[in-house]
Every structure is written in structure tokens, then in C-alpha cells.
Amino acid sequence: MAITQVAVYAHLSAADIEALGHELDKIRRDIEDRRGTRDADYIRRTIAFQRTLDAAARLTIALSRKRIGWALGTAALAVAKIVENMEIGHNVGHGQWDWMNDPEIHSATWEWDMAGLSSQWRYSHNYRHHVFTNVLGMDDDIGFGVMRVTRDQRWRPYMALQPLQNLLLAATFEWGIAVHGLDAECARAVGRAEKLAEAKKLLGKIARQTGKDYVLFPALSGRRWRRTLTANLTANTLRNAWAYLVIFCGHFPDGAEKFTAAVVERETKPEWYLRQMLGTANFHAGPVLAFLSGNLCYQIEHHLFPDLPSNRYAEIAVRVRALCDRYDLPYTSGSLLRQYLLVMRTIHKLALPDRFLTATSDDAPETASERKFIGRNAIDVADGKRPASRQGLRAALRARQRDRLTSNSQSRQEDRS
């Protein structure tokens, strides 16, 4: 089962969590006080670079007569679309640059180069996902409605096909996001008329987007329209697969925990911070990979401060990791390949009914709860005091792993004897 008592799972007292919240508030205030020309120049340079790359890629595709020219142009176009989607569209949509008061680079006016409507995405993502991160029944991004990524989701026969559904979702991710945003808007719409209005808005965006990529630009290429059409289709597919990879590796590898709805009842800001730290995961990245991922390689920092400029996440990460060390909390991170393989293991494993799974629902790599610690290092948080001898969560998880390895070793010895 998912986590019901976050403090108990985290091995933190009420005083610990309050102190952690104050530390994170200090980080926020520090970044807000220091953001300025450096950050504004960064986003403007990024937009200029993306638009220049997009134009150069399209010219290369249109003018080159060799396959290598088409391949290079298509690759460049895919990168341009990735940068627009991840580092610009996603982060502008979070309001990271609203403080500049630039009407062009503002969450209320930016429309990204994808099938989905930015305004619908902002509600489903900025509110439903970021406020209720990994809360079952409240965060629609848990599996995006088509994947079983925790045992808290009841297995159904169609889930046996989710390894194939996973591949389809990767290739068509922008369309999944578009439908996802519309579903969220329709869920809060009052009456059929509002739902139809939202659907009409999305259809209008889809018409404009597909018209640009699959009608206008191919038509401008004249006789070579097929060349441009296939380039646009390929670039969009590559962009979709990359966005899917980054999002899934930040939310569904081992260590990105899930929570019951009970945790948000009377949840304080420090408790919200703690839930973000426990419910997300990073992956290692250098400057280029970080840029191409929209700095979502720092998913933990992004969920703590979704509206702070993405170019600040690297320096924020140093301070967040130090806090994890101080409070003995896990800082869930790994190589991009490792995080992806963990996600694939979960998707393929949970395609099976629970009767074929071995680990318990409280102590599985993809599904854990505070009940996994019953009998070991339990904490009574009622008095808000921190027992001097108590281990933190990171130490407790390591002890749990040692117990499991010892138990498995003993079982193998018994089998041999």
C-alpha cells in the first residue's frame, strides 16, 4: 500500500519536518532575491538559439539533396523541438519567468509547439500533478491513466499489454498529454457546454499544429513535400520519445514513492516539501543533457520549486542534497540508463496480476509504505521530539536492504543443505 503517514515513513518528527521546511524556504528566498539579469539573459538566449536552430534545420531539410543532409536537418529539427518543449515551453508554462513581466515570455501567453493546449496542460500539470504529486486518486500523472506503476492500482486484464502500450505512449506522448489536459479540464467543467468549449479549443490547437507541421511546411517545399513531411513526423516522434523518457525517469523509478489521499488532509507547507522530496527522482546529467532535459534531470528540485528559473536548479541541488545528508533522507538519483531500466522493470512486472509477484505490497521496489518498518526503528511523532538514537530514513532503508540480503542468503543455504 502507499504511504499514509509521511512522517513515520521518513523517520522524522514534527519538529524535524518544520525545521526542514524552514531550510527550504531559505533556499527559495535566496534564489528569488538573486534572480535578475543573468536569468533573463539565459531564457532570451535559449529562445534565440532554439529559433535559429529550427530555421537552420528546416532550410537544411528543404535545400539538401542528399540523405545525409536530410538526416542532419531532421536531427537538428528534433533538437529544436526538444529545447522548445522541455527548456522553454514546460518551464515558461510553470511561470518561471513571469517575474520578468515580459508579455512574450509569460505563462499566460506562451503556446508551445505541441498538439496539446498550454492552458489545459497548466491546470492538469501545475495544479493536479505538482500540488498533489503521487497522491493516489488526485494526481492523474500516476501512470497517465494507461500504466500501472504501483500495486495500489488494481490490476485489470488490459494491463497485460502495457509493455506495448508503453512503446505507443512514448511515440505519441504529445497526443497523450493533449488528451490528459482535456480530461482534467472536463473533470472540473460545470456542464456539457463548458466541456464542449474545452474540446473545441483543443481541436483548434490540433488543427493549427498539424496544419503547420504536416500541410504548410511540406507545401512550401513544393515537389519535395514528402521529404519535409517525413522529417517533421520523425522530429516530432523523437521529441515525444525524449519527453516521455525524461518524465518517466523522474517519476517512476525505485524510490519515487506514492501516497494515499490521507496525507494531504491538513498538510502543511513543510510536509508538502517532504512529500515532493520522497515522491520524485533525479538522473545524473552534464550541462548538455541537463539543457536538453529542460533541467528536469533535477526533478526533485523542480518539484520543490517549480516556479523558480530552471537554470538555477543545479546550484539548488547542491543545497538540497546537503539537507538530505543532514536529515538522513535519501536523495534518489542515478544514471539516466539506470533510472530508465528501473522504470521498465516496474512497467513489465506490474503488467502481471499480483498473484505472480513476490514482494509484499508494503515493501516492493515500486510500492512502499511505513509498514515496511514495523518492528524496526519505529518513531512516535506525537510529541514532536527526535529520539537521539533513532536512525533516519536513509539508514533505515540500508538496514532493511541488509536484512533482505541476509534472509535471502540464509534461504539459499537452507536450500543447499
MARMILO-528893 format. One record per residue: residue in one letter; x, z, y of N, C-alpha, C, O in turn. Coordinates in steps of 0.02 Angstrom, whole numbers, plus 50000, padded with zeros to 5 digits. Atoms other than C-alpha are relative to their C-alpha. Layout:
! MARMILO-528893
AXZYXZYXZYXZY/...
! end
This chain:
! MARMILO-528893
M500425000049940500005000050000500445000050063501025002050061/A499635000249937500534997550181500095007150027499805011950003/I499844993549970501205011550289499405002650040499114999050081/T500554996749964499885023650352500255005150050499965005950103/Q499704995049955500985037150430500714997750018501184998849981/V499375003149980502375028550526500545005350009501125004149989/A499494994849989503255044750575500275002649934500885003749928/V499784997650066503315050650395500454994849967500984996549940/Y499605005350030503965033850334500684999650034501204998850001/A499385000749962505275033350473500445006249997501005006150021/H499634993650002505825051350439500185002450070500735004850082/L499914997749932505615055350623499445004850020498875004049999/S500504995449974504735069750707499694997150063499914992050088/A500325002349939503575067850856500495000250058500494995850101/A499504999649947504995073550969500514994449995500734991650046/D499545005650010506165060550892499714993650029500044989950066/I500325006349979504925046550924499934999750076500024994450106/E500074999749927504615052151102500684998650033500714994950082/A499335001149972506485052551137500224992849991500524989850036/L499845007150012506715035351058499644995650050499934990850076/G500395003949951505335028651170500315000350069500324995250104/H499684999349935506195035551325500634995750004500774992650056/E499395004050001507825027051274499834992550008500184988950044/L500195007049996506945010351252499714998350068499814992850094/D500255001149932506045012251418500584999250049500544995250095/K499415000549957507755014651499500304992949995500504990050045/I499735006850009508344998151424499574995050038499844990750072/R500455004449964506804989351492500125000350075500194995150108/R499924999349928507024996351666500684997150023500724994050077/D499345002549983508874991951667500004992450004500274989550051/I500025007450000508554973651622499564997550057499744992650091/E500445002149945507114972251746500355000750067500274996450111/D499644998949936508214979351885500554994950010500724993250067/R499435004449994509634967251846499834992549995500264988350009/R500165007250006508704950951814499954996950069499745000250117/G499995003149934508864938451953500254992849996500034989049953/T499765006949994509814922651999500294997449935500184991749915/R499695002250063510794922151836499474997849950499564992849916/D500535001650048509194921951734499604993950022499434989649981/A500375005849975508274909651846500414993649990500134988449970/D499575005950010509764897751839500014998049926500044992149910/Y499975001450072509784899351649499394995849978499474990749945/I500595003650024507984893751622499954993150033499724988450002/R500025006649967508114879751750500514995249970500374989349961/R499505004250034509714873251669499744997949931499844992249910/T500265001650067508864874151499499484994650004499484990049963/I500525005149992507374864051559500314993350018500114988149991/A499675006249981508514851151640500364996949940500334990849930/F499655002550059509564849751482499504997049950499624991649923/Q500495002450049508024847751372499714993350021499644988849980/R500315006349976507254834151480500504994349998500324988649982/T499485005250003508904824651492500114997849929500174991849916/L499905001750071509154825551304499414996049973499514991349935/D500595003650023507364819851273500024992750024499894988249984/A499975006949973507574804651387500554996049966500454990249949/A499445003650032509274800151313499834998349928500004992849904/A500195001350070508584801651136499524994149995499604989849952/R500505005450002507114790151173500314993350018500134988249988/L499665006249983508224777251255500434997649942500464991649928/T499585001950057509404777651106499584997049944499774992049914/I500455002650052507964775050985499754993050019499724988649976/A500295006349978507254760851089500504994350005500344988549990/L499515005249986508864751551128500484998549943500744993049938/S499535001150055509934753950973499704995449947499104995849932/R500255004750050509804740250843500255001849929500104998349881/K499734998050064510694749450703499675006449975499405010350014/R500314994050029510094762950584500345006350025500015011550034/I499654994149976511434774850643499765002050069499715007950085/G500274998649933510764773250820499325003349995499175008150032/W500674996950011509004777050758500085007249976499735011650000/A499914993350027509634792150660500255004850053500005010550058/L499744995749947510624799150807499465001450052499385007150075/G500534999149951509184796250927499455004649975499205008850012/T500524995750029507944804350809500235007249995499845011950009/A499734993250004509074819350781500005003350069499825009150076/A499994997349932509294821450969499295001650024499185006650058/L500704998749981507414820050995499745006249966499375010149997/A500214993950035507124833350863500285006250034499935011250042/V499694994249966508354845050951499655001250066499525006950084/A500354999349936507494841651118499335003349990499135007650030/K500664997050014505814845951042500075007349978499655011549995/I499884993150022506534861650961500145004450061499865009950066/V499834996049941507264867751126499375001050043499255006550067/E500614999349961505624864151217499515004949968499195008850003/N500474995750036504624873151084500235007349998499855011850014/M499764993350015505734888151049500255003750062500015009150078/E499694996449945506784892551201499614999350066499675003650110/I500375000949938505624885651335499265001949990499045007050016/G500724999050006503794884451281499815007049975499395010350006/H500174993550028503734900151174500155005650050499735010050060/N499794994549956504684911051299499664999850068499505005050096/V500395000549939503834904351455499295002549988499005005950030/G500674997850018502174907351367499945007549994499395010250001/H500004992750003502664925551346500045003250070500005009350077/G499944997349933502834927351534500695002550017500775006550063/Q499324997549988504714930051526500274997850068500745000950093/W499745002649936504954920151687499475000450055499574997550108/D500524999449949503344924651780500255003450063500005002050118/W499744996349942504344936251894500324995450053500414997450110/M499705004749953505134920751973499494997250050499674994750103/N500545002749959503434915852046500084992550012499924989950065/D499935007249998503854897652009499394997049965499314998149905/P500625002650031502194888551977500124995349941499694994549898/E499855004550056503064876251859500215003949938500045002049882/I499744996250057503904889351751499615006649996499885012050007/H500444994150001502444901251730499564999649938499354994249917/S500404999850062501464906851577499304997150009499014994549961/A500685002449988499814901851658499964992550008499424989650003/T500015007249986500334883851692500384995749950500274989749946/W499585004050045501594878551559499604997749939499275001749906/E500325002750061500894867151424500544996949957500894992349979/W499445002250040502074864351281499874993649961499304991249957/D500015006550034502474848651182499825000949926500234999449882/M500244998950068501454853051028499254998849999498924998550051/A500715001450007499714849750959499575005750026499035004450054/G500404994349980499104867350996499955000850075500384998450112/L500114998649930498424872951163500355006550019500245011649987/S499624994149981499564885251253499565006050015499725011749995/S500444994449982498124895751320499715003449938499655009549937/Q500274997150062497394898151145500555003649962500445008949933/W499444996850033499104902151073500175006650033500335011549998/R499814993849965499424915351207499565005849978499815011549973/Y500424994550023497924925451150500155001949929500245007849914/S499884998550071498234923950963500705003049989500795007249946/H499314997850009500104926950983500185006050043500385011250017/N499804994649956500414937751136499595006349991499855011949997/Y500434994150009498934949151103499925001849927500145007249906/R500164998250069498384948450921500635001649960500635006349921/H499394999050040500144947150850500465005250029500685009749994/H499494995549972501264956450972499745007150011500125011850007/V500274993249991500094971051007499895003349933500035009349925/F500174997250066499564973450825500474997449946500254995849891/T499525002950046501154967550740499965002949929500035009049920/N500014998350071500984967850550499485005449982499565008949932/V500554995550017499394978350555499484996149962499194991249988/L500465003750043498284972750413499304999850030499035004950052/G500675000949973496624965650469499984999250075499444997950103/M499985000649928497194964850650500504994750023500384991250073/D499505005149985498754953850653499884994049955500024994249895/D500165006050039498204936550598500624996249977500574991649937/D499385003550019500034931050583500275002449933500774999649909/I499774997850066500244940650419499804994649949499234994549925/G500145005550046500364925450307499624994350031499494989349997/F500365005349964499444914950439499364997949964499134992249973/G500635001450033497884915850332500054995749938499554994449905/V499935004350059498614904850194500535002549952500594999849897/M499464997450042500054915150123499875007449983499645011250025/R500014992950019500054931350026500725002550004501145000649964/V499324997649988501584940650090500055007649990500595010450001/T499994992950016501104958550043499475001349948498964997849945/R500484998450052500204966449897499355002950028498865003649993/D500624997649968498954973450021499494994350006498904995650015/Q500455005750000498224955950022499784998749928500194997749883/R500275000950067497094953749872500174993149972500094988150007/W499845006450030497664940249752499374996249983498884999049958/R500565004450017496484925549732500294993849965500874992149977/P499735005550041496654910649614500364994550039500864991950016/Y499685005449962497084898149751500725001850021501114997350037/M499334997849980498624908549792500544997949950501134998149967/A499525002550049499444902149633500354993750026500894991850002/L499725006249972499754886349735500405001250064500614996450096/Q499694998949935500564894949882500724997750007500944996450063/P499345003249991502334888649844499934992950028500344990750068/L500135006749974501614871249876499705000350070499874996350114/Q500294999149933500574877350023500545001750051500504999750109/N499454998149957502164884550095500374993850025500534993450085/L499665006249980503004867450097499574996050048499824993250097/L500465003649956501474859550176499975003350068499974999850120/L500024996449937501404873050309500634998750041500594997750102/A499375001349964503244870350353499994993250034500204992550091/A500005006849973502984851650380499484999150055499574994950099/T500565001049952501374853650480499905006350043499335007750063/F500064993449968501744870150569499634999750067499255004250083/E500335000449934501164864250741499244999649992498875002350033/W500715000750011499464859950668499715006749975499145008549992/G500224993450021499344876850583499945004750059499475008650063/I500024995949940499744885350748499394998150043499075002550073/A500575002349960498414874650835499355002949973498945005550011/V500614997450032497054879650711499985007650005499455010650016/H499944992749996497674897650713499775002550069499405007350074/G500204998149932497474898550902499264999150012498935003250044/L500715001249992495744890850897499585005249963499085007749990/D500364994950038495174902950761499975006650038499465010050039/A499984993749963495734917750867499544999850060499195004650074/E500445000649942494824911251021499265000149978498845003250011/C500705000250024493234907750921499775006949977499185008549982/A500184993350024493294925350848499785004550058499375008950048/R500194995849943493164932851022499494996750045499244999750093/A500495003649959491994919651094499305003049990499135005349936/V500694997550003490224925051135499534994149997499414990750047/G500485005450007489024912451066500314993449980500914992349986/R499795006550025489104894950997500284995650056500744991750044/A499785004249945489324886851168500735001250017501104996450029/E499304998449985490964895951200500464997349946501004994849960/K499605002650055491614891351028500084992550004500634989849994/L499965007349993491194873051055500454998150059500814993150055/A499585001449942492044873651225500745000649982501154996550003/E499314999150021493644880351147500224994349954500784991849959/A499845005550045493574867151010500114993550039500554989550023/K499945006049959493334853651142500675000050038500984994750044/K499354999549966494864859951238500574998049953501024994349971/L499475001550048495924859051081500004992649982500534989649977/L500045007150016495304841651037500294995750056500614990650044/G499725003649944495764835951211500765000350000501094995350013/K499274999350004497524842751192500284995849943500804992549951/I499775003950058497714834751020500004992650017500464988950000/A500045007149981497144818051091500584998150046500894992850038/R499445001449953498424819051232500675000049964501094995749976/Q499364999250034499824824751118500134994349951500674991349951/T499915005450048499554812150979500024993250035500374988750013/G499985006349962499234798451107500694998850028500934993150027/K499335000749973500914801751187500514998149946500894993449954/D499495000950051501934802751027499884993849956500364990549936/Y500145005150052501044790050917499654993750026499524989149988/V500305006149970500254777551039500414997750060500664992050060/L499675002149938501074777451211500734997949990500914992350006/F499295001750008502914778151166500124994349951500544990049965/P499935006050042502754766151018499804993650036500124988550028/A500225006049964501794754151130500524997650051500624991750061/L499475001849952503174754851261500594996649967500994993450001/S499445003050037504394749351126499864992849979500304989549952/G500165007050016503494732751102500044998549926499735002049886/R499955002050070503964724050941500315005449955500225005249894/R499654994950039504984739150887499605006549997499885011949991/W500434994149997503494750850891500055004249937499995010349941/R499954996150063503694755650707500615004650003500585010349978/R499384996149995505464761750744499875006450041500085011850021/T500154994249958504844773150883499505004749967499575010849971/L500514996050033503334778950785500315004449946500175010449943/T499694996150053504364784350635500495005250028500565010649999/A499554995249969505644792650749499625006150026499835011850016/N500404994549974504304802950835499715004349944499715010549949/L500284996350057503504807750670500545004249967500415010049948/T499454996450031505184812750597500225005950043500325011450018/A499794994749955505684822850751499505005750001499695011550002/N500524994850000504024832050752500025004049935499935010149936/T499974996550065504184836150567500605004749997500545010349972/L499404995849998505954842750591499895006150045500095011650028/R500164994449955505384853250739499535005049967499635011049973/N500474995750035503934860050637500355004349948500245010349944/A499654996350053505054864850491500465005350029500525010850002/W499554995249970506304873350606499625006050029499825011750020/A500404994549972504974883450698499735004549945499755010649951/Y500244996250058504224888650531500565004549972500455010449958/L499444996250028505944894050467500175006150042500255011650016/V499824994549955506344904650620499465005549998499625011449994/I500554995149999504624913050623499965003949935499905010049936/F500074996750065504554916850437500605004749988500515010149959/C499414995850012506344923650433500005006150045500385010850032/G500054994349956505904935550574499455004949982499425010450008/H500594995950014504314942450496499885001749928499525006549914/F500194998950070504284941450307500575001449951500445001649891/P499494997950049505984945950232499925007449983499545010950015/D500014992950018506254962750147500185004250062500635002450100/G499854995649944506234976850274499534999150059499505003450102/A500515000949948504884969450387499365003049973499004999749934/E500544996250033503554982350346499314998250027499244995450081/K500695001049982501664981250351499665006850010499905011849985/F500314993749980500454994350419499244999649992498944994249998/T500734999750002498654999950396499735000750070500095002550117/A500324999649934497424999650540500025007150028499965008050089/A500004993149977497525018650548500575001450048500525006050089/V499414998449959499235017950632499894998650074500225001650116/V500105001749929498555010550794499485004550033499375003950094/E500484995349970497245024050819500395005250040500795009050012/R499664995449955497865034050969500764999149998501145003950007/E499285001550001499565025550953500295000450070500024997550116/T499664999549935500755029951095500494994350009500634990749961/K499515005349988501985018051176500635001049958500884996249929/P499424999150044503485026151086499844998349927500274995649892/E500195001750069502535024350920499944992549992500114989849939/W500045007450003502195006150961500704997149996500824992449957/Y499315002250004504055003650992500265000749928500564996049901/L499754998750068504455011350823499704995149950500054992749906/R500325004750046503195000250734500314993150007500394989649957/Q499685006549991503994984750811500684999949966500874994849936/M499334999750030505714990450751499974999749924500404996849892/L500074999950073505084993250574499674993749973499754992049914/G500405005650024503994977650565500314993250010500004988149993/T499695006549987505224964050615500724999949973500995005049954/A499325000850027506914957150560500374994750040500084990050066/N499565004849966508384947950638500374995749950500354997149890/F499505003550041509584935050572500614998750043500564997950104/H499375000849964511404932650618500034993050031499844988149999/A499955006549967511724918650743500535000250055500595005150091/G499555000949944513074912450859499614997250059499004996650055/P500345002449940512684905651033499574993849989499024993450016/V500385006250009512114888350974499385001349958498834999249977/L500584998650042510994894650834499505004450036498905003550029/A500464995749961510284908150949499604995750049499004996750056/F500345004449951509874894851080499474995849965498914995349990/L500475004350035509044883450953499415003949971498885001149958/S500554995950026508004897850886499595003250056499145007150042/G500344996849945507394902451059500195007350007499815011350035/N499754993150003508424918351038499555004549958499555010649964/L500424996250046507164923450905500395002249939500115005249893/C499564996750048508644927550795500015007550015500175011649972/Y500084993149979508394943650894499265001850000498985003850052/Q500724998950005506614945850832499825007350015499305008750044/I500144992949986506724964950841499985001150075499515004250100/E499974999149928507234964451023499424996250034499144998650084/H500555003849972505924951051059499355003949994498945003950040/H500624996350008504544961950988499995006550041499465008950060/L499974994249956505144977051085499864998150072499525001750109/F500045002149930505234967351248499814992650004500224988650026/P500185007150004504264951051228499994996350066500044990250068/D500045003349935504164947751415500645000650040500654998950099/L499355000149966506004950551458500354993449984500254990649930/P499685006550010507094934851478500404999649935500785004249918/S499695000850066507704928351310500764999950003501085001949955/N499285000249995509474925851374500315007050004500925007750002/R499764993149998509604944851386499985003449932500225009049924/Y500104996650065509194948351203500655001949966500685007149933/A499364998450033511004947851144500275006650025500505010749985/E499754993649974511514962051261499535005749984499755011449974/I500484994850019509914971551224500125002149927500055007949910/A499914998650071510284970151038500565005149988500505009249942/V499454995150008511924979851058499745007050010499935011649973/R500264993449985510974994451132499475002249949499445008149932/V500514998350051509534993751007500345001949935500135006749902/R499644998250062510744993750861500315006950006500325010749957/A499724993449989511595009050936499475005449992499605010849965/L500554995250008509905017850944499825000849926499675006349903/C500144999650072509595013550761500515004449966500345008349921/D499484995750029511255021550717499885007350018499955011749975/R500094993149978510845037050819499415003349964499445009249946/Y500594997150032509125039450739499974998449925499474999749893/D499945001650071509695033550567499424995649976499134996649923/L500515004950016508455019150568500334993649976500874991950000/P499725006550021508755002650477499954995050057499454994850093/Y500025005749954509194987850587500014993949955500544991449937/T500085005250052508534974150474500264993350024499984990350070/S499705006349980509644958850487500394997249941500565000849894/G499625003350053510564946350378500114992850020499864990650072/S499905007049985511144928450374499334996349995498874998649962/L500625003950001509814915150402499834998049928499254998249909/L500115001950069510034909250222499735005849959499255005049920/R500234994250038509834926750152499285001850017498885003149972/Q500684998249980508274930350253499504994949973498954996649952/Y500455005250025507524913650201499895000849925499335000149901/L500074999250073507874916750016499565006049984499185005849935/L500434994250011507054933850028499274998350013498835000449976/V500685002249986505524925950107499744995749943499164996449921/M500225004350055505464912749970499865004049937499395002549900/R500144995750058505584926249837499325003250005498945003449956/T500654996749990504094935249911499434995049991498944996549957/I500545004950005503044919449927499894997849928499314997249907/H500085002250069503394913849749499775005749955499375004649909/K500204994350041503224931249675499275001750010498915003049961/L500694997849987501574935249760499504994449988498904995449999/A500475005050024500834918849701499705002249934499194999549911/L500234997550065500614928549539499525005950010499585009550060/P500434994149997499244941449506500425006449992500975006249965/D499634993750001499774959749522500205002149930500715005549922/R499844997750068499754962349334500654997249974500944999849926/F499365002950021501294951349319500595002850040501165000950027/L499484997149957502274961349450500215006849973499805010449945/T499744993950030503374975949404500035005950048499815011350030/A499944994549952503724986349559499325002650021498834998850019/T500634997149979502374998049622499814997350069500234994850106/S500245002449936501314993549773500265004250058500205002150116/D499724995849948502135007849869500764999450006501055002050053/D499275000250000503925003649828500254993349974500654992949927/A499775006750017504164984849816500394997250060500294999650116/P499605002749944505384974549921499574997550058499764998250116/E500415002949948503964966150015499435004550022499095003050072/T500564995549984502714980650018500235007149988500415008949932/A499774993150008503154998750050499555004750040499195002550085/S500364995049962502365014850112500385006549998500885007149963/E499674993549999502825032750149499965003549932500335008249920/R500084996850065502255037149973500604998849954500675002249903/K499405001150040503875030049904500495005850005500935006549963/F499544994449990504735045649970499715006749977500025011949988/I500294993750023503585058549892500485003549953500725000549904/G499544996250042504675072149818500724999550022501155002949995/R499315000749976506225066649915499994999650076499704995150105/N499915000049927506635071150095499354999350038499334996050090/A500635000349965504825073250143500065003750067500465008350072/I499964996949934504525078050326499315002050022498834998150017/D500614997749971503155088350402500074999150076500445002850108/V499915001549929502955081050577499515003950044499505002850105/A500524996749962501565092550630500285004250058499985004450111/D499734995749947502685104250730500474996450047500714999350095/G499575003949955503715090250808500735001849998501114999750041/K499304997950004505355098050752500384995749950500094993249902/R499585004150044506795088950670500425004749957500885007949983/P499594995850043507485098250518500724997850001500874991949994/A499295001749993509375099050534500274996749937500724992549942/S499735002650063509655094850350499674993649978499874990749927/R500385005750024508435080350341500394993550010500714992550062/Q499725006749993509085062850309499534995650040498924996850041/G500415004949967508485048550415499774994649952499944994749893/L500285005250043507585033150350500554995849968500504994249909/R499485004350029509155022750326500355003449942500465000349890/A499684996350055509995036250222499525000949942499725000649884/A500504999150053508375039250126499914993649959499824993949898/L500075006350035508225020750084500614998749954500544996249899/R499405000750041510015020550021499975004649939500155002649884/A500074995350056509685035949915499504997449950499594998049889/R500525002850044508125027549847500294994349958500144993649899/Q499695005550037509145012249800500485002649947500504999949892/R499544997150051510455023049712499605002849942499805002149884/D500424997350053509065031749615499764994349954499754995049893/R500255005650039508375014949562500554997049955500434995549897/L499445002750038510075008449507500195004749942500345002449887/T499844995150052510415024549410499484999749944499654999949885/S500555000350050508715023549325500054993749957499964994049896/N499945006350038508985005349277500605000349952500564997849896/S499414999450043510715009349209499855004349939500055002649884/Q500174995750055510045023449103499544996549951499594997449890/S500465003650044508665012349037500374995049956500214994149897/R499625004950039509914999048984500415003649946500485001149890/Q499624996350049510985012148897499565002349942499765002149884/E500464997850052509475018748804499794994149955499714994849895/D500185006050039509015000948751500564998249952500444996349895/R499435001850043510774997948683500085005149943500285003349888/S499934995050052510765014348588499424999849950499405003749903/
! end
